[in-house]
Amino acid sequence: MELDIQCEEMSPSRWAELLSTMKSCKTIRLDDCNLSSSNCEDLSSIISTNPSLTELKLNNNELGDEGIEYLCKGLLMPSCSLQKLWLQNCNLTSASCETLRSVLSAQPSLTELHVGDNKLGTAGVKVLCQGMMNPSCKLQKLQLEYCELTADIVEALNAALQNKPTLKELSLSNNTLGDTAVKQLCQGLVEASCNLELLHLENCGITSHSCREISAVLSSKSSLIDLSVGDNKIGDSGLALLCQGLMHPDCRIQKLWLWDCDLTSASCNDLSRLISTKESLTEISLIDNNLRDSGMEMLCQALKDPRSRLQELWVRECGLTTACCKAVSSALSMNKHLKVLHMGENKLRDAGVELICEGLLHPNCNIQSLWLGNCDVTSACCATLATVMATKQCLTELDLSYNPLEDEGIRKICEALRSPSCNVQQLILYDILWSAEVDDELRALEESKPEVKIIS
């Protein structure tokens, strides 16, 4: 049994009603419910008396250090079987870390700890690392984003990693680590016995100077399948170094996020080689990099390679225009594996989208999710988009936000949605102006096809 409630103010009567339900729940999720430390006393009792409870999610509640102290009393009970604990943005400080250290040391059932967006600081996380070093700790996932960590944390993290073969996921994004610390961390990861699968280092002050060490992790840890270094200024030279590790025969990367990394079209030669030959790679994000049409054309050439297994390509806000759309169309007509294509925030215009639709309509194309928000699209190409919607049964999600489609364009899209052969389940139309009459048509359409969600 699951209890999943979000964004609800808890009155005393409502809370009392939920407590009786919680006694038999396997999963409890109460994000954004205005909970406080007083609620944690009750939750502590639930944790200690409900042996079937394995997941507790309390993100975005003002629990504070006092609340965590109450929770941990329940977590420390021998009857507790909790496996996953989410405490993101709960107003915790380093004072909570001593209590959580005790839980890590004493509770082998706990495999996931998510404490991001709390001001734990370097001193607090060092205490958590002490708990991780206990042989009883079997932690597999540790999320520490936005925890105000500095370079000084790396020594403690590396010591914990050396003693924690169970750890599979480590997220340190949005902490000011810098190159020196990231180099040390990567050296520790290469030596560690853990089979790390996920490493997130977004917005950590990384430049090209760290990329050789990150590359070494990629080539030495065949378990690593998810790497994110987005929002770091690694540049083309850093990407070239990363690709040395990515192209290593032992690298099994599946998901690679490189958004806002100061890449240009010069990186697309390496990226194309990666996309066309690394068969494990299924998802790549290149959002907010200045790839331009010449770079996109190289990526499209890679997508046409029979060896490519890429399923998701994110190229939003990459300086693309109509000029690259013929290459995109050609890639879509030849690639059977691509399922998700994000091309929003590019000046593709009607002529470009018309070309892309030619590829979408090809029998080989299996696109499920297409994002074309803010692409300077007008009602002029909505008839073609409607044809795609009505004929490509694989297409389930379409984003046309921030385009001046007006009533004429929206009506054509609605006509496609009414078609029995249209399988679009989510249509995203943010910030598009239409009349009250069209609004009524959209609401009526949602009522007649409840499986369709129109987001505006």
Secondary structure, 3 states (H helix, E strand, C coil): CEEEEECCCCCHHHHHHHHHHHCCCCEEEEECCCCCHHHHHHHHHHHHHCCCCCEEECCCCCCHHHHHHHHHHHHCCCCCCCCEEECCCCCCECHHHHHHHHHHHHCCCCCEEECCCCECHHHHHHHHHHHHCCCCCCCCEEECCCCCCCHHHHHHHHHHHHCCCCCCEEECCCCCCHHHHHHHHHHHHHHCCCCCCEEECCCCCCEHHHHHHHHHHHHHCCCCCEEECCCCECHHHHHHHHHHHHCCCCCCCCEEECCCCCCEHHHHHHHHHHHHHCCCCCEEECCCCECHHHHHHHHHHHHCCCCCCCCEEECCCCCCEHHHHHHHHHHHHHCCCCCEEECCCCECHHHHHHHHHHHHCCCCCCCCEEECCCCCCCHHHHHHHHHHHHHCCCCCEEECCCCCCHHHHHHHHHHHHHCCCCCCCEEECCCCCCCHHHHHHHHHHHHHCCCCEEEC
